[in-house]
């Protein structure tokens, strides 16, 4: 049997936990209701994703491999250091640049790899948490550049391995707009060929509110106290 002192402590503890739980529930009622709404929205988005407009600030980087090249390497990549767009939208990943090649000289690219990265910097003006970017985009260059005015090089993009990723409360879906891009020679558009991608955003999974977490923790503590003192009463 529990003595009167321990029973008084137990009653006081349980009463305090009950008050805390009621206060947390009252304070978080609107939050919990909102979470339920969000759950329904998320379920609908899973079956039929609904794109929502979001302001994106982003940056890219890129590099061209050195394998599979016969002749002088004249292809480089210029990234987007600070880009911005509003989803859903196409946007620039950066530009492949074909440099000057003297007349009578040619360069052949045979499965020459390239790698680009996309990084979300801000969503609607704030730094997102979580932020599952950067996202890596890879591919290969194939073809021949002859002199300064002829280019038969094509950039072929691989399927993006992690095309769906989180930024804050949004699920993003990234795709390359043109899986194959023909690179222009140095005499056309300054030798620049833009690589374009497309991004959509939809509502992501709800993040548990502090009051919800507190209610759960209180229930666990109360259950532990019940088991502990229950064993004590049997042993007494």
C-alpha positions, -999 to +999 in steps of 0.1 A: +000+000+000+012+036-007+017+057+025-002+090+027+029+111+018+036+092-014-001+092-024-003+129-019+027+134-042+012+111-068-022+130-067-003+164-070+017+152-099-012+137-118-032+169-112-004+191-125+000+169-156-037+171-163-038+209-160-007+211-184-024+188-209-056+208-208-038+241-213-017+227-241-047+213-258-066+246-255-037+266-268-031+243-297-067+235-307-066+257-338-032+243-346-044+208-345-074+216-366-052+233-391-029+202-392-060+180-399-068+203-429-032+202-440-033+164-438-063+163-461-046+188-485-015+167-485-035+135-492-051+152-522-017+165-533-004+130-533-030+117-557-032+149-578-004+174-569-016+210-568+011+235-578+013+266-557+032+298-567+064+304-548+092+329-552+125+311-557+160+325-554+186+299-566+221+293-578+237+267-600+272+254-607+286+231-634+316+214-648+326+196-680+346+164-678+379+158-696+373+123-709+363+113-744+377+145-760+398+143-792+413+177-799+413+210-780+386+213-754+366+244-762+334+237-742+328+253-708+298+260-686+287+294-671+264+289-641+236+311-628+252+327-597+220+344-585+187+336-603+151+342-594+117+330-607+082+322-595+070+286-596+057+269-616+081+280-642+110+272-666+143+288-656+180+288-667+204+263-652+232+282-669+249+281-704+271+258-723+297+279-741+316+268-772+348+287-775+367+297-806+383+270-827+406+280-856+396+271-892+407+236-902+408+224-866+382+201-851+373+186-817+352+155-811+334+147-779+325+111-772+304+105-740+322+134-723+304+138-690+291+170-675+276+177-641+253+206-630+239+214-596+208+233-586+206+249-551+176+267-536+187+298-517+154+313-505+117+305-508+094+335-505+122+355-491+133+331-463+159+304-461+140+271-461+143+244-434+146+216-444+165+223-476+171+191-495+190+208-524+216+209-540+202+186-567+228+171-591+220+169-629+243+149-651+247+140-688+271+136-717+284+155-747+286+139-781+295+153-815+321+173-833+330+210-835+348+221-867+364+255-869+345+285-856+312+281-873+302+245-872+290+225-842+273+191-841+277+186-804+246+176-784+242+177-746+221+148-735+207+149-699+203+118-677+171+114-658+174+133-625+179+108-597+164+129-569+139+151-588+115+155-559+128+173-528+117+194-498+123+231-492+106+242-460+069+233-463+070+227-501+076+196-522+095+205-553+096+186-586+125+194-609+128+184-645+150+193-675+130+211-701+149+197-731+165+163-725+188+170-756+203+203-764+223+211-796+252+234-788+257+264-811+292+273-825+312+302-812+300+325-840+263+322-829+250+339-798+286+342-785+287+304-785+262+302-756+234+276-754+211+279-723+202+247-704+166+251-691+148+233-663+113+234-649+102+235-612+068+231-596+060+234-559+031+218-540+021+216-503+044+194-483+038+172-452+027+191-420+053+198-394+042+189-358+035+220-337+052+223-302+018+219-285+011+186-302+046+174-292+040+185-256+007+166-254+023+135-266+052+138-241+028+145-212+008+113-221+041+093-221+052+107-187+017+100-172+017+064-184+052+059-170+042+072-136+011+050-135+031+019-142+058+028-117+034+036-088+012+006-097+041-017-092+048+000-059+013-006-045+014-043-054+048-047-036+036-028-005 
